[in-house]
């Protein structure tokens, strides 16, 4: 059985948004699975969601993005790569961002034989690998966790041309050696970047399975739903 894992902290995301994601995954993936939320604030989460208390990582939690305060910093999620994460999540799991819209059958994404697979569409110019969509056998890339040093690793990754916070370090450690999800698998990291249909009559292409809203535009916003009306069919 696979676990689907998200992290929730601070005020950026709500329990309702986690619930919507968990229910959407249940609609599009009927095989045995467990939805896990790593959070210290479980209030409002559906009873079917398993809560995992976050590890105590004060240096990672306080670490900002090397791109400035306007950008998110998700270094605490690097704990997913630790061997201890397997004890919390199970032997095989898929890490996912909360701001994701599920739009199609997830079996081609979850039912994989690779021990590690991550989003890495070659057409994207800003990020090499994505921190919000990867499948892994727990502990199989534990050096991503053990090698990270809060005082020096972010700058090291940035100096090598990798953007983001946790995804920059993941890319620094692993790029370009890993199997990757691309649009050919139905995974899109951004509706805007992928030029997905917009406007009142827009229809989502049938091959799309998962759309990440990694920028400022979020699927629960009126602005996003007006620009991409197909969101309303899936984000519920």
C-alpha positions as CSV (number, residue, x, y, z in Angstrom):
1,X,0.0,0.0,0.0
2,X,1.2,3.5,-0.8
3,X,1.0,6.5,1.4
4,X,0.3,10.0,0.0
5,X,2.1,12.6,2.2
6,X,1.7,16.3,2.5
7,X,3.0,18.8,5.0
8,X,0.9,21.6,6.6
9,X,2.4,24.3,8.8
10,X,1.7,28.0,9.5
11,X,-1.2,29.9,8.0
12,X,-0.6,29.5,4.3
13,X,-2.9,26.4,4.0
14,X,-6.0,25.3,5.7
15,X,-7.4,22.0,6.9
16,X,-10.2,22.3,4.3
17,X,-7.6,22.5,1.5
18,X,-5.9,19.4,2.8
19,X,-9.3,17.6,3.0
20,X,-10.1,18.6,-0.7
21,X,-6.8,17.1,-1.8
22,X,-7.3,13.9,0.1
23,X,-10.8,13.4,-1.2
24,X,-9.7,14.1,-4.8
25,X,-7.0,11.5,-4.6
26,X,-9.6,9.0,-3.3
27,X,-11.8,9.7,-6.3
28,X,-9.0,9.1,-8.8
29,X,-7.1,6.4,-7.1
30,X,-9.3,3.5,-5.9
31,X,-6.5,1.1,-5.0
32,X,-5.4,0.7,-1.3
33,X,-3.6,3.9,0.0
34,X,-3.4,6.1,3.0
35,X,-3.4,9.9,3.1
36,X,-0.9,11.3,5.6
37,X,-0.6,14.9,6.8
38,X,2.5,16.0,8.7
39,X,1.3,18.7,11.0
40,X,1.2,20.0,14.5
41,X,-2.3,21.5,13.9
42,X,-4.7,18.6,13.0
43,X,-7.9,20.5,13.9
44,X,-10.4,20.3,11.1
45,X,-8.8,17.5,9.1
46,X,-10.9,14.5,8.0
47,X,-10.9,11.5,10.3
48,X,-9.6,9.4,7.5
49,X,-6.4,11.4,7.3
50,X,-3.6,9.9,9.4
51,X,-1.8,12.6,11.3
52,X,2.0,12.5,11.8
53,X,3.6,14.9,14.2
54,X,6.4,16.8,12.5
55,X,9.9,16.2,13.7
56,X,11.6,18.9,15.7
57,X,13.8,20.8,13.2
58,X,14.3,24.3,14.5
59,X,17.1,25.2,12.1
60,X,15.2,24.0,9.1
61,X,12.0,25.7,10.1
62,X,13.7,29.1,10.6
63,X,15.6,28.9,7.4
64,X,14.4,31.3,4.7
65,X,14.5,31.0,0.9
66,X,17.8,32.1,-0.7
67,X,15.6,34.1,-3.2
68,X,14.1,36.3,-0.4
69,X,11.1,36.5,1.9
70,X,8.6,36.6,-1.0
71,X,9.4,33.0,-1.8
72,X,8.4,29.9,0.3
73,X,11.0,28.0,2.3
74,X,10.2,24.3,2.7
75,X,13.5,22.9,4.0
76,X,11.7,20.9,6.8
77,X,10.3,18.6,4.1
78,X,13.7,17.3,3.4
79,X,13.1,15.0,6.3
80,X,11.0,12.9,3.9
81,X,14.4,11.6,2.6
82,X,15.5,10.4,6.1
83,X,15.4,6.7,7.0
84,X,13.1,7.6,9.9
85,X,10.5,8.8,7.5
86,X,9.8,5.3,6.5
87,X,8.7,4.5,10.1
88,X,6.3,7.4,10.0
89,X,4.9,7.1,6.4
90,X,5.4,3.5,5.4
91,X,7.9,1.8,3.1
92,X,6.6,3.6,-0.1
93,X,5.1,7.0,-0.4
94,X,4.3,9.9,-2.7
95,X,5.0,13.4,-1.5
96,X,2.6,16.0,-2.8
97,X,2.0,19.8,-2.4
98,X,-1.4,20.8,-1.0
99,X,-2.0,23.3,-3.9
100,X,-2.5,20.5,-6.4
101,X,-5.6,19.7,-8.4
102,X,-6.2,16.1,-9.3
103,X,-7.9,15.7,-12.7
104,X,-7.4,12.1,-13.8
105,X,-6.5,8.5,-13.1
106,X,-3.5,8.4,-10.8
107,X,-2.4,4.8,-11.3
108,X,0.2,5.7,-14.0
109,X,1.7,8.1,-11.4
110,X,1.5,6.0,-8.2
111,X,1.9,2.4,-9.6
112,X,5.5,2.7,-10.6
113,X,8.4,0.2,-10.2
114,X,11.1,2.8,-9.8
115,X,12.5,3.2,-6.3
116,X,12.5,7.0,-6.8
117,X,10.8,9.2,-9.4
118,X,10.3,13.0,-9.3
119,X,8.8,15.8,-11.3
120,X,11.3,17.1,-13.8
121,X,9.9,18.3,-17.0
122,X,12.8,19.3,-19.3
123,X,10.8,22.2,-20.8
124,X,10.6,24.1,-17.5
125,X,13.4,26.7,-17.2
126,X,13.2,27.6,-13.5
127,X,13.3,24.3,-11.7
128,X,15.1,21.1,-12.5
129,X,13.3,18.8,-10.0
130,X,10.2,19.7,-8.0
131,X,9.9,19.4,-4.3
132,X,6.1,18.9,-4.4
133,X,5.8,15.7,-6.4
134,X,8.0,12.6,-6.0
135,X,7.6,8.9,-5.4
136,X,10.0,7.0,-3.3
137,X,11.0,3.9,-1.4
138,X,11.6,5.2,2.1
139,X,15.2,6.0,2.8
140,X,16.5,5.2,-0.7
141,X,18.1,8.6,-1.1
142,X,18.8,9.3,2.6
143,X,22.0,11.3,1.7
144,X,19.7,14.2,0.6
145,X,18.8,14.5,4.2
146,X,22.1,13.6,5.9
147,X,24.2,15.9,3.8
148,X,22.1,19.0,4.2
149,X,23.6,21.7,6.4
150,X,21.3,24.7,7.1
151,X,24.2,27.1,7.3
152,X,25.7,26.4,3.9
153,X,23.6,24.0,1.7
154,X,21.1,26.6,0.4
155,X,23.8,28.9,-0.9
156,X,25.7,26.0,-2.4
157,X,22.7,24.8,-4.4
158,X,21.9,28.4,-5.5
159,X,25.5,28.9,-6.6
160,X,25.2,25.8,-8.9
161,X,22.1,27.3,-10.5
162,X,19.3,25.4,-8.7
163,X,16.3,27.5,-7.8
164,X,13.8,27.0,-4.9
165,X,14.3,25.9,-1.3
166,X,14.0,22.1,-0.7
167,X,13.8,21.4,-4.4
168,X,17.0,23.2,-5.1
169,X,18.9,21.0,-2.6
170,X,17.1,17.9,-4.0
171,X,18.2,19.0,-7.5
172,X,21.8,19.7,-6.3
173,X,22.0,16.2,-4.9
174,X,20.2,14.2,-7.5
175,X,20.0,16.0,-10.9
176,X,20.1,14.7,-13.6
177,X,20.2,11.0,-12.6
178,X,16.6,10.3,-11.6
179,X,13.5,9.0,-13.4
180,X,11.2,11.9,-13.9
181,X,7.5,12.7,-14.3
182,X,6.7,15.0,-17.2
183,X,3.6,16.2,-19.1
184,X,3.8,12.8,-20.9
185,X,2.7,11.2,-17.6
186,X,-0.1,13.8,-17.2
187,X,1.7,15.8,-14.5
188,X,1.8,19.6,-15.0
189,X,3.7,21.8,-12.5
190,X,1.8,25.0,-13.5
191,X,-1.3,25.7,-15.4
192,X,0.2,29.0,-16.7
193,X,3.6,27.6,-17.7
194,X,2.0,24.6,-19.4
195,X,-0.5,26.9,-21.2
196,X,-3.5,24.9,-20.1
197,X,-6.8,26.0,-21.6
198,X,-8.3,29.1,-20.0
199,X,-11.5,31.1,-20.5
200,X,-15.3,30.3,-20.2
201,X,-15.3,27.5,-22.8
202,X,-12.0,25.9,-21.8
203,X,-11.8,22.1,-21.6
204,X,-9.0,20.3,-19.9
205,X,-7.1,17.9,-22.1
206,X,-8.0,14.3,-21.2
207,X,-4.4,13.3,-20.7
208,X,-3.9,15.7,-17.7
209,X,-3.9,13.9,-14.3
210,X,-2.4,16.3,-11.9
211,X,-1.9,20.1,-12.0
212,X,0.3,21.9,-9.4
213,X,-0.3,25.5,-8.7
214,X,3.3,26.3,-7.6
215,X,3.1,30.1,-8.0
216,X,1.0,32.7,-6.4
217,X,-2.2,31.6,-8.2
218,X,-3.9,29.0,-6.1
219,X,-6.8,26.7,-7.2
220,X,-9.1,27.8,-4.4
221,X,-8.9,31.5,-5.4
222,X,-11.7,33.2,-7.4
223,X,-9.0,34.5,-9.8
224,X,-7.8,31.0,-10.6
225,X,-11.3,29.6,-11.0
226,X,-12.3,32.4,-13.3
227,X,-9.2,32.0,-15.4
228,X,-9.5,28.2,-15.5
229,X,-13.1,27.3,-15.1
230,X,-12.3,23.6,-15.3
231,X,-10.9,23.8,-11.8
232,X,-14.4,23.9,-10.4
233,X,-15.1,20.4,-11.9
234,X,-12.2,18.9,-10.0
235,X,-11.4,21.1,-7.0
236,X,-14.3,20.2,-4.6
